[in-house]
Amino acid sequence: MARLFFSVGDASGDLYAAAVARCLRKLRPDWQLEGIGGAHMHQSGIRLFALTPAFSAFGAWSAFRMGFALWTLFQRLSRQLRADPPDFFVPVDFGAFNRRLLLPMAQSGVRVFYFVPPSFWGVPPERLRRYAHPNIVFAPIYPWQREKLLQAGAQVYEFGHPLVDILHPVRQLSPLQARQRLRLPFDRRLVGLFPGSRLTTVQENLPILLQVARRLHERDKALHFAIGLPPDWRPEWLARSLTRHGADLSLSVHIGNSHLLLRACDVVLLVAGTVTLEAACLEVPAVAIFWTGLLNRLQVHWLWWQGVKVTQLGPFALPNRLLGEIVMPEFIGWSVDVPRIAETVWQLLTDEAKADAVRQRFRQVWERLGELGACERVAKFLADWR
């Protein structure tokens, strides 16, 4: 019997790890699956030592705010893995945390399978060559991840994108069927608000999404707004923003049903991340934003001074990066402007020809993600790895 340890800190990674675990249980029902992660992993039968997704962070300052909890978790996990190493270590995304565990695990003889490695923006390939270890395999899901790792001489295998497996059943539903399952109104236009999965990101971006919603509400009082959040979230974390910015809006909060909610919406306003790709795959017209706090913006200036031109690494929304052009409007950093965002969302909501053109381009995104079976192929690789 083998032991496999997943290390996950993001909502999307939680979803991917759970999907792989379900496939792996069919192939190796006697294997012991453990890890850190979220609600999806718990539901798949993985034994969790810590819940992590809501407390991951973007940017140095956000990480610092969560730093003590994450540092404590890292120290505890490092000691545990050294004292009782698993047969397989499977990190999924969560780059700042997981990268520090790759070499210690590989050098101790553990087989390391990095599913969905970070994109290493601005990191030259020569700095990644230390990860070219015989016990480390990388499984990227995007071309830019693959190219950087191949340049570094790392072992790279491609299995496809797990979202194809995860979203295929939802794509079979009509928007009306999705609304029925969520008990949303049929006779009103529906605008989805997706403020992210990280606690700090939601705190920084939800007020902006709600300000945009208020401007749209001024134009059409019949609009219904629905906030989508991952299953690890607690409603009380939203209370302050909803009280301050969401009063008088027709508003509902949906925790743990993000894919159904995306399918149900006429248009969505979302924080840049995996959810942009999910919206495109479900052919929902969308606008992406990303705002971050003052110290993270200062970090961008510092990185620019170091030679990493962060603002030139776009486009930032994943569908735009895959297509090589801006199809999903995006407002990132200093370009975040509530009136302009509201006008862009309004156009997608009221101009059916424009919305349909976006849906047509989003179909190309789905086609580029590859065939069904990515999670099964990953599970088979792990089951057969000797």
Contacts in CASP RR format, 6 or more apart in sequence:
PFRMAT RR
TARGET T0000
AUTHOR 0000-0000-0000
METHOD contacts of the structure
MODEL  1
MARLFFSVGDASGDLYAAAVARCLRKLRPDWQLEGIGGAHMHQSGIRLFA
LTPAFSAFGAWSAFRMGFALWTLFQRLSRQLRADPPDFFVPVDFGAFNRR
LLLPMAQSGVRVFYFVPPSFWGVPPERLRRYAHPNIVFAPIYPWQREKLL
QAGAQVYEFGHPLVDILHPVRQLSPLQARQRLRLPFDRRLVGLFPGSRLT
TVQENLPILLQVARRLHERDKALHFAIGLPPDWRPEWLARSLTRHGADLS
LSVHIGNSHLLLRACDVVLLVAGTVTLEAACLEVPAVAIFWTGLLNRLQV
HWLWWQGVKVTQLGPFALPNRLLGEIVMPEFIGWSVDVPRIAETVWQLLT
DEAKADAVRQRFRQVWERLGELGACERVAKFLADWR
1 30 0 8 1.000
1 31 0 8 1.000
1 32 0 8 1.000
2 28 0 8 1.000
2 31 0 8 1.000
2 32 0 8 1.000
2 86 0 8 1.000
2 87 0 8 1.000
2 88 0 8 1.000
3 31 0 8 1.000
3 32 0 8 1.000
3 34 0 8 1.000
3 86 0 8 1.000
3 87 0 8 1.000
3 88 0 8 1.000
4 24 0 8 1.000
4 31 0 8 1.000
4 32 0 8 1.000
4 33 0 8 1.000
4 34 0 8 1.000
4 86 0 8 1.000
4 87 0 8 1.000
4 88 0 8 1.000
4 89 0 8 1.000
4 90 0 8 1.000
4 382 0 8 1.000
5 34 0 8 1.000
5 35 0 8 1.000
5 81 0 8 1.000
5 86 0 8 1.000
5 88 0 8 1.000
5 89 0 8 1.000
5 90 0 8 1.000
6 17 0 8 1.000
6 21 0 8 1.000
6 33 0 8 1.000
6 34 0 8 1.000
6 35 0 8 1.000
6 36 0 8 1.000
6 37 0 8 1.000
6 41 0 8 1.000
6 46 0 8 1.000
6 90 0 8 1.000
6 91 0 8 1.000
6 92 0 8 1.000
7 35 0 8 1.000
7 36 0 8 1.000
7 37 0 8 1.000
7 77 0 8 1.000
7 89 0 8 1.000
7 90 0 8 1.000
7 91 0 8 1.000
7 92 0 8 1.000
7 94 0 8 1.000
7 97 0 8 1.000
7 98 0 8 1.000
7 101 0 8 1.000
8 14 0 8 1.000
8 17 0 8 1.000
8 35 0 8 1.000
8 36 0 8 1.000
8 37 0 8 1.000
8 38 0 8 1.000
8 41 0 8 1.000
8 52 0 8 1.000
8 53 0 8 1.000
8 91 0 8 1.000
8 92 0 8 1.000
8 93 0 8 1.000
8 94 0 8 1.000
9 36 0 8 1.000
9 37 0 8 1.000
9 38 0 8 1.000
9 52 0 8 1.000
9 53 0 8 1.000
9 55 0 8 1.000
9 56 0 8 1.000
9 92 0 8 1.000
9 93 0 8 1.000
9 94 0 8 1.000
9 97 0 8 1.000
10 53 0 8 1.000
10 56 0 8 1.000
10 92 0 8 1.000
10 93 0 8 1.000
10 94 0 8 1.000
10 197 0 8 1.000
10 198 0 8 1.000
10 274 0 8 1.000
11 38 0 8 1.000
11 53 0 8 1.000
11 196 0 8 1.000
11 197 0 8 1.000
11 230 0 8 1.000
11 232 0 8 1.000
11 274 0 8 1.000
12 93 0 8 1.000
12 116 0 8 1.000
12 197 0 8 1.000
12 273 0 8 1.000
12 274 0 8 1.000
13 53 0 8 1.000
13 92 0 8 1.000
13 93 0 8 1.000
13 94 0 8 1.000
13 116 0 8 1.000
14 37 0 8 1.000
14 38 0 8 1.000
14 39 0 8 1.000
14 40 0 8 1.000
14 41 0 8 1.000
14 53 0 8 1.000
14 230 0 8 1.000
14 232 0 8 1.000
15 40 0 8 1.000
15 162 0 8 1.000
15 166 0 8 1.000
16 92 0 8 1.000
16 93 0 8 1.000
16 115 0 8 1.000
16 116 0 8 1.000
16 162 0 8 1.000
16 166 0 8 1.000
16 375 0 8 1.000
17 37 0 8 1.000
17 40 0 8 1.000
17 41 0 8 1.000
17 44 0 8 1.000
17 46 0 8 1.000
17 90 0 8 1.000
17 92 0 8 1.000
17 115 0 8 1.000
18 40 0 8 1.000
18 41 0 8 1.000
18 43 0 8 1.000
18 44 0 8 1.000
18 46 0 8 1.000
19 44 0 8 1.000
19 162 0 8 1.000
19 165 0 8 1.000
19 166 0 8 1.000
19 375 0 8 1.000
20 90 0 8 1.000
20 115 0 8 1.000
20 162 0 8 1.000
20 375 0 8 1.000
20 378 0 8 1.000
20 379 0 8 1.000
20 382 0 8 1.000
21 33 0 8 1.000
21 41 0 8 1.000
21 44 0 8 1.000
21 45 0 8 1.000
21 46 0 8 1.000
22 44 0 8 1.000
22 375 0 8 1.000
23 375 0 8 1.000
23 376 0 8 1.000
23 378 0 8 1.000
23 379 0 8 1.000
23 380 0 8 1.000
24 31 0 8 1.000
24 33 0 8 1.000
24 379 0 8 1.000
24 382 0 8 1.000
24 383 0 8 1.000
25 31 0 8 1.000
25 33 0 8 1.000
25 44 0 8 1.000
25 45 0 8 1.000
26 379 0 8 1.000
27 379 0 8 1.000
27 380 0 8 1.000
27 383 0 8 1.000
28 383 0 8 1.000
32 47 0 8 1.000
33 45 0 8 1.000
33 46 0 8 1.000
33 47 0 8 1.000
34 46 0 8 1.000
34 47 0 8 1.000
34 48 0 8 1.000
34 49 0 8 1.000
34 86 0 8 1.000
35 41 0 8 1.000
35 46 0 8 1.000
35 47 0 8 1.000
35 48 0 8 1.000
35 49 0 8 1.000
36 48 0 8 1.000
36 49 0 8 1.000
36 50 0 8 1.000
36 51 0 8 1.000
36 52 0 8 1.000
36 73 0 8 1.000
36 77 0 8 1.000
37 46 0 8 1.000
37 48 0 8 1.000
37 50 0 8 1.000
37 51 0 8 1.000
37 52 0 8 1.000
37 53 0 8 1.000
38 48 0 8 1.000
38 51 0 8 1.000
38 52 0 8 1.000
38 53 0 8 1.000
38 231 0 8 1.000
38 232 0 8 1.000
39 51 0 8 1.000
39 230 0 8 1.000
39 231 0 8 1.000
39 232 0 8 1.000
39 256 0 8 1.000
40 231 0 8 1.000
41 48 0 8 1.000
42 48 0 8 1.000
42 51 0 8 1.000
49 77 0 8 1.000
49 80 0 8 1.000
50 73 0 8 1.000
50 77 0 8 1.000
51 232 0 8 1.000
52 73 0 8 1.000
52 94 0 8 1.000
53 197 0 8 1.000
53 198 0 8 1.000
53 230 0 8 1.000
53 232 0 8 1.000
54 197 0 8 1.000
54 198 0 8 1.000
54 199 0 8 1.000
54 230 0 8 1.000
54 232 0 8 1.000
54 233 0 8 1.000
54 237 0 8 1.000
55 66 0 8 1.000
55 69 0 8 1.000
55 70 0 8 1.000
55 198 0 8 1.000
55 199 0 8 1.000
56 66 0 8 1.000
56 94 0 8 1.000
56 97 0 8 1.000
56 197 0 8 1.000
56 198 0 8 1.000
57 63 0 8 1.000
57 65 0 8 1.000
57 66 0 8 1.000
57 67 0 8 1.000
57 70 0 8 1.000
57 198 0 8 1.000
57 199 0 8 1.000
57 200 0 8 1.000
57 201 0 8 1.000
58 198 0 8 1.000
58 200 0 8 1.000
58 201 0 8 1.000
58 292 0 8 1.000
58 296 0 8 1.000
59 292 0 8 1.000
59 296 0 8 1.000
59 299 0 8 1.000
60 295 0 8 1.000
60 296 0 8 1.000
60 299 0 8 1.000
61 293 0 8 1.000
61 294 0 8 1.000
61 295 0 8 1.000
61 296 0 8 1.000
61 299 0 8 1.000
62 198 0 8 1.000
62 200 0 8 1.000
62 201 0 8 1.000
62 292 0 8 1.000
62 293 0 8 1.000
62 296 0 8 1.000
63 70 0 8 1.000
63 96 0 8 1.000
65 200 0 8 1.000
66 199 0 8 1.000
66 200 0 8 1.000
70 97 0 8 1.000
74 97 0 8 1.000
74 100 0 8 1.000
77 101 0 8 1.000
78 101 0 8 1.000
78 104 0 8 1.000
81 89 0 8 1.000
81 101 0 8 1.000
81 104 0 8 1.000
81 105 0 8 1.000
81 110 0 8 1.000
82 104 0 8 1.000
82 108 0 8 1.000
85 105 0 8 1.000
85 108 0 8 1.000
85 109 0 8 1.000
85 110 0 8 1.000
86 110 0 8 1.000
87 110 0 8 1.000
87 111 0 8 1.000
88 110 0 8 1.000
88 111 0 8 1.000
88 112 0 8 1.000
88 113 0 8 1.000
88 382 0 8 1.000
88 385 0 8 1.000
89 101 0 8 1.000
89 105 0 8 1.000
89 110 0 8 1.000
89 111 0 8 1.000
89 112 0 8 1.000
89 113 0 8 1.000
90 112 0 8 1.000
90 113 0 8 1.000
90 114 0 8 1.000
90 115 0 8 1.000
90 382 0 8 1.000
91 98 0 8 1.000
91 101 0 8 1.000
91 102 0 8 1.000
91 112 0 8 1.000
91 114 0 8 1.000
91 115 0 8 1.000
92 98 0 8 1.000
92 114 0 8 1.000
92 115 0 8 1.000
92 116 0 8 1.000
93 116 0 8 1.000
93 117 0 8 1.000
93 118 0 8 1.000
95 117 0 8 1.000
95 118 0 8 1.000
98 114 0 8 1.000
99 118 0 8 1.000
102 112 0 8 1.000
102 114 0 8 1.000
102 131 0 8 1.000
102 133 0 8 1.000
102 136 0 8 1.000
103 130 0 8 1.000
103 131 0 8 1.000
103 133 0 8 1.000
103 136 0 8 1.000
105 112 0 8 1.000
105 135 0 8 1.000
106 112 0 8 1.000
106 133 0 8 1.000
106 134 0 8 1.000
106 135 0 8 1.000
106 136 0 8 1.000
107 133 0 8 1.000
107 135 0 8 1.000
109 135 0 8 1.000
110 135 0 8 1.000
111 135 0 8 1.000
111 137 0 8 1.000
111 385 0 8 1.000
112 133 0 8 1.000
112 135 0 8 1.000
112 136 0 8 1.000
112 137 0 8 1.000
113 137 0 8 1.000
113 139 0 8 1.000
113 378 0 8 1.000
113 381 0 8 1.000
113 382 0 8 1.000
113 385 0 8 1.000
114 136 0 8 1.000
114 137 0 8 1.000
114 138 0 8 1.000
114 139 0 8 1.000
115 139 0 8 1.000
115 378 0 8 1.000
116 139 0 8 1.000
116 140 0 8 1.000
116 141 0 8 1.000
117 138 0 8 1.000
117 139 0 8 1.000
117 140 0 8 1.000
117 145 0 8 1.000
117 149 0 8 1.000
118 145 0 8 1.000
119 142 0 8 1.000
119 144 0 8 1.000
119 145 0 8 1.000
119 148 0 8 1.000
120 128 0 8 1.000
120 145 0 8 1.000
120 148 0 8 1.000
121 308 0 8 1.000
121 310 0 8 1.000
121 313 0 8 1.000
122 308 0 8 1.000
122 313 0 8 1.000
123 148 0 8 1.000
125 148 0 8 1.000
125 151 0 8 1.000
125 152 0 8 1.000
125 153 0 8 1.000
126 152 0 8 1.000
128 148 0 8 1.000
128 149 0 8 1.000
128 151 0 8 1.000
128 152 0 8 1.000
128 154 0 8 1.000
129 152 0 8 1.000
129 153 0 8 1.000
129 154 0 8 1.000
131 138 0 8 1.000
131 149 0 8 1.000
131 152 0 8 1.000
131 154 0 8 1.000
132 152 0 8 1.000
132 153 0 8 1.000
132 154 0 8 1.000
132 155 0 8 1.000
134 155 0 8 1.000
136 154 0 8 1.000
136 155 0 8 1.000
137 155 0 8 1.000
137 156 0 8 1.000
137 157 0 8 1.000
137 385 0 8 1.000
138 145 0 8 1.000
138 149 0 8 1.000
138 154 0 8 1.000
138 155 0 8 1.000
138 156 0 8 1.000
138 157 0 8 1.000
139 156 0 8 1.000
139 157 0 8 1.000
139 158 0 8 1.000
139 159 0 8 1.000
139 378 0 8 1.000
140 146 0 8 1.000
140 149 0 8 1.000
140 156 0 8 1.000
140 158 0 8 1.000
141 160 0 8 1.000
141 161 0 8 1.000
141 162 0 8 1.000
141 374 0 8 1.000
142 318 0 8 1.000
142 321 0 8 1.000
142 322 0 8 1.000
144 321 0 8 1.000
146 156 0 8 1.000
146 158 0 8 1.000
149 156 0 8 1.000
150 156 0 8 1.000
157 381 0 8 1.000
159 374 0 8 1.000
159 377 0 8 1.000
159 378 0 8 1.000
159 381 0 8 1.000
160 369 0 8 1.000
160 370 0 8 1.000
160 371 0 8 1.000
160 373 0 8 1.000
160 374 0 8 1.000
160 377 0 8 1.000
161 369 0 8 1.000
161 370 0 8 1.000
161 374 0 8 1.000
162 374 0 8 1.000
162 375 0 8 1.000
162 378 0 8 1.000
163 274 0 8 1.000
163 277 0 8 1.000
163 278 0 8 1.000
163 281 0 8 1.000
163 369 0 8 1.000
164 281 0 8 1.000
164 366 0 8 1.000
164 369 0 8 1.000
164 370 0 8 1.000
164 371 0 8 1.000
164 372 0 8 1.000
164 373 0 8 1.000
164 374 0 8 1.000
165 372 0 8 1.000
165 373 0 8 1.000
165 374 0 8 1.000
165 375 0 8 1.000
165 376 0 8 1.000
166 259 0 8 1.000
166 375 0 8 1.000
167 259 0 8 1.000
167 278 0 8 1.000
167 281 0 8 1.000
167 282 0 8 1.000
168 372 0 8 1.000
170 178 0 8 1.000
170 259 0 8 1.000
170 260 0 8 1.000
170 262 0 8 1.000
170 263 0 8 1.000
170 282 0 8 1.000
171 263 0 8 1.000
171 281 0 8 1.000
171 282 0 8 1.000
171 366 0 8 1.000
173 181 0 8 1.000
173 260 0 8 1.000
173 263 0 8 1.000
175 263 0 8 1.000
175 264 0 8 1.000
175 265 0 8 1.000
175 266 0 8 1.000
176 186 0 8 1.000
178 260 0 8 1.000
178 261 0 8 1.000
178 263 0 8 1.000
178 264 0 8 1.000
179 185 0 8 1.000
179 186 0 8 1.000
179 190 0 8 1.000
179 264 0 8 1.000
180 186 0 8 1.000
181 257 0 8 1.000
181 260 0 8 1.000
182 226 0 8 1.000
182 254 0 8 1.000
182 257 0 8 1.000
182 260 0 8 1.000
182 261 0 8 1.000
182 264 0 8 1.000
184 190 0 8 1.000
184 224 0 8 1.000
184 226 0 8 1.000
184 252 0 8 1.000
184 264 0 8 1.000
185 224 0 8 1.000
188 222 0 8 1.000
188 223 0 8 1.000
188 224 0 8 1.000
188 250 0 8 1.000
189 220 0 8 1.000
189 222 0 8 1.000
189 223 0 8 1.000
189 224 0 8 1.000
189 266 0 8 1.000
189 349 0 8 1.000
190 223 0 8 1.000
190 224 0 8 1.000
190 225 0 8 1.000
190 226 0 8 1.000
190 264 0 8 1.000
190 265 0 8 1.000
190 266 0 8 1.000
191 213 0 8 1.000
191 216 0 8 1.000
191 223 0 8 1.000
191 224 0 8 1.000
191 225 0 8 1.000
191 226 0 8 1.000
191 265 0 8 1.000
191 266 0 8 1.000
191 267 0 8 1.000
191 268 0 8 1.000
191 269 0 8 1.000
191 345 0 8 1.000
191 349 0 8 1.000
192 225 0 8 1.000
192 226 0 8 1.000
192 227 0 8 1.000
192 228 0 8 1.000
192 261 0 8 1.000
192 262 0 8 1.000
192 265 0 8 1.000
192 267 0 8 1.000
192 268 0 8 1.000
192 269 0 8 1.000
192 270 0 8 1.000
193 206 0 8 1.000
193 209 0 8 1.000
193 210 0 8 1.000
193 213 0 8 1.000
193 225 0 8 1.000
193 226 0 8 1.000
193 227 0 8 1.000
193 228 0 8 1.000
193 268 0 8 1.000
193 269 0 8 1.000
193 270 0 8 1.000
194 227 0 8 1.000
194 228 0 8 1.000
194 229 0 8 1.000
194 258 0 8 1.000
194 262 0 8 1.000
194 268 0 8 1.000
194 269 0 8 1.000
194 270 0 8 1.000
194 271 0 8 1.000
194 275 0 8 1.000
194 279 0 8 1.000
195 201 0 8 1.000
195 202 0 8 1.000
195 205 0 8 1.000
195 206 0 8 1.000
195 209 0 8 1.000
195 227 0 8 1.000
195 228 0 8 1.000
195 229 0 8 1.000
195 270 0 8 1.000
195 271 0 8 1.000
196 202 0 8 1.000
196 205 0 8 1.000
196 229 0 8 1.000
196 270 0 8 1.000
196 271 0 8 1.000
196 273 0 8 1.000
196 275 0 8 1.000
197 229 0 8 1.000
197 230 0 8 1.000
197 232 0 8 1.000
199 237 0 8 1.000
201 271 0 8 1.000
201 292 0 8 1.000
202 229 0 8 1.000
202 237 0 8 1.000
202 238 0 8 1.000
202 271 0 8 1.000
203 241 0 8 1.000
204 291 0 8 1.000
204 292 0 8 1.000
204 293 0 8 1.000
205 271 0 8 1.000
205 289 0 8 1.000
205 290 0 8 1.000
205 291 0 8 1.000
206 227 0 8 1.000
206 238 0 8 1.000
206 241 0 8 1.000
206 245 0 8 1.000
207 241 0 8 1.000
207 244 0 8 1.000
207 245 0 8 1.000
208 289 0 8 1.000
208 291 0 8 1.000
208 336 0 8 1.000
208 338 0 8 1.000
208 341 0 8 1.000
209 269 0 8 1.000
209 271 0 8 1.000
209 289 0 8 1.000
210 241 0 8 1.000
210 242 0 8 1.000
210 245 0 8 1.000
210 246 0 8 1.000
210 249 0 8 1.000
211 245 0 8 1.000
211 338 0 8 1.000
212 269 0 8 1.000
212 338 0 8 1.000
212 341 0 8 1.000
212 342 0 8 1.000
212 345 0 8 1.000
213 223 0 8 1.000
213 225 0 8 1.000
213 246 0 8 1.000
213 249 0 8 1.000
213 251 0 8 1.000
213 269 0 8 1.000
214 245 0 8 1.000
214 246 0 8 1.000
214 249 0 8 1.000
215 338 0 8 1.000
215 339 0 8 1.000
215 342 0 8 1.000
216 223 0 8 1.000
216 225 0 8 1.000
216 342 0 8 1.000
216 345 0 8 1.000
216 346 0 8 1.000
216 349 0 8 1.000
217 223 0 8 1.000
217 225 0 8 1.000
217 248 0 8 1.000
217 249 0 8 1.000
217 250 0 8 1.000
219 346 0 8 1.000
222 250 0 8 1.000
223 250 0 8 1.000
224 250 0 8 1.000
224 251 0 8 1.000
224 252 0 8 1.000
225 249 0 8 1.000
225 250 0 8 1.000
225 251 0 8 1.000
225 252 0 8 1.000
226 251 0 8 1.000
226 252 0 8 1.000
226 253 0 8 1.000
226 254 0 8 1.000
226 261 0 8 1.000
226 264 0 8 1.000
226 265 0 8 1.000
227 238 0 8 1.000
227 251 0 8 1.000
227 252 0 8 1.000
227 253 0 8 1.000
227 254 0 8 1.000
228 253 0 8 1.000
228 254 0 8 1.000
228 255 0 8 1.000
228 256 0 8 1.000
228 257 0 8 1.000
228 258 0 8 1.000
228 261 0 8 1.000
229 238 0 8 1.000
229 253 0 8 1.000
229 254 0 8 1.000
229 255 0 8 1.000
229 256 0 8 1.000
229 258 0 8 1.000
230 255 0 8 1.000
230 256 0 8 1.000
230 258 0 8 1.000
231 255 0 8 1.000
231 256 0 8 1.000
233 255 0 8 1.000
233 256 0 8 1.000
235 253 0 8 1.000
235 255 0 8 1.000
238 253 0 8 1.000
242 251 0 8 1.000
242 253 0 8 1.000
254 260 0 8 1.000
254 261 0 8 1.000
258 275 0 8 1.000
258 278 0 8 1.000
259 278 0 8 1.000
259 282 0 8 1.000
262 268 0 8 1.000
262 275 0 8 1.000
262 278 0 8 1.000
262 279 0 8 1.000
262 282 0 8 1.000
262 284 0 8 1.000
263 282 0 8 1.000
263 284 0 8 1.000
265 284 0 8 1.000
266 285 0 8 1.000
266 349 0 8 1.000
266 355 0 8 1.000
267 284 0 8 1.000
267 285 0 8 1.000
267 286 0 8 1.000
267 287 0 8 1.000
267 345 0 8 1.000
267 348 0 8 1.000
267 349 0 8 1.000
267 355 0 8 1.000
268 279 0 8 1.000
268 284 0 8 1.000
268 285 0 8 1.000
268 286 0 8 1.000
268 287 0 8 1.000
269 286 0 8 1.000
269 287 0 8 1.000
269 289 0 8 1.000
269 341 0 8 1.000
269 345 0 8 1.000
270 276 0 8 1.000
270 279 0 8 1.000
270 286 0 8 1.000
270 287 0 8 1.000
270 288 0 8 1.000
270 289 0 8 1.000
271 288 0 8 1.000
271 289 0 8 1.000
271 290 0 8 1.000
272 288 0 8 1.000
272 289 0 8 1.000
272 290 0 8 1.000
272 316 0 8 1.000
272 317 0 8 1.000
272 330 0 8 1.000
272 332 0 8 1.000
273 288 0 8 1.000
273 290 0 8 1.000
273 317 0 8 1.000
273 318 0 8 1.000
274 318 0 8 1.000
276 286 0 8 1.000
276 288 0 8 1.000
276 317 0 8 1.000
276 318 0 8 1.000
276 319 0 8 1.000
276 328 0 8 1.000
277 318 0 8 1.000
277 319 0 8 1.000
277 322 0 8 1.000
277 365 0 8 1.000
279 286 0 8 1.000
279 319 0 8 1.000
279 328 0 8 1.000
279 362 0 8 1.000
280 286 0 8 1.000
280 318 0 8 1.000
280 319 0 8 1.000
280 328 0 8 1.000
280 362 0 8 1.000
280 365 0 8 1.000
280 366 0 8 1.000
281 362 0 8 1.000
281 365 0 8 1.000
281 366 0 8 1.000
281 369 0 8 1.000
283 359 0 8 1.000
283 362 0 8 1.000
283 363 0 8 1.000
283 366 0 8 1.000
284 359 0 8 1.000
284 362 0 8 1.000
285 348 0 8 1.000
285 354 0 8 1.000
285 355 0 8 1.000
285 358 0 8 1.000
285 359 0 8 1.000
286 328 0 8 1.000
286 348 0 8 1.000
286 358 0 8 1.000
287 328 0 8 1.000
287 329 0 8 1.000
287 330 0 8 1.000
287 331 0 8 1.000
287 341 0 8 1.000
287 344 0 8 1.000
287 345 0 8 1.000
287 348 0 8 1.000
288 316 0 8 1.000
288 317 0 8 1.000
288 328 0 8 1.000
288 329 0 8 1.000
288 330 0 8 1.000
288 331 0 8 1.000
288 332 0 8 1.000
289 330 0 8 1.000
289 331 0 8 1.000
289 332 0 8 1.000
289 336 0 8 1.000
289 341 0 8 1.000
290 316 0 8 1.000
290 330 0 8 1.000
290 331 0 8 1.000
290 332 0 8 1.000
290 333 0 8 1.000
290 336 0 8 1.000
291 333 0 8 1.000
291 336 0 8 1.000
292 333 0 8 1.000
297 333 0 8 1.000
297 334 0 8 1.000
300 310 0 8 1.000
300 311 0 8 1.000
303 310 0 8 1.000
304 310 0 8 1.000
304 311 0 8 1.000
311 332 0 8 1.000
314 320 0 8 1.000
314 321 0 8 1.000
314 332 0 8 1.000
315 321 0 8 1.000
315 324 0 8 1.000
315 325 0 8 1.000
315 326 0 8 1.000
315 330 0 8 1.000
316 330 0 8 1.000
316 332 0 8 1.000
317 328 0 8 1.000
317 330 0 8 1.000
319 327 0 8 1.000
319 328 0 8 1.000
319 362 0 8 1.000
319 365 0 8 1.000
320 326 0 8 1.000
320 327 0 8 1.000
320 328 0 8 1.000
320 330 0 8 1.000
322 365 0 8 1.000
322 368 0 8 1.000
323 361 0 8 1.000
323 364 0 8 1.000
323 365 0 8 1.000
323 368 0 8 1.000
327 358 0 8 1.000
327 361 0 8 1.000
327 362 0 8 1.000
328 358 0 8 1.000
329 344 0 8 1.000
331 337 0 8 1.000
331 340 0 8 1.000
331 341 0 8 1.000
331 344 0 8 1.000
347 354 0 8 1.000
348 354 0 8 1.000
348 355 0 8 1.000
348 358 0 8 1.000
349 355 0 8 1.000
END
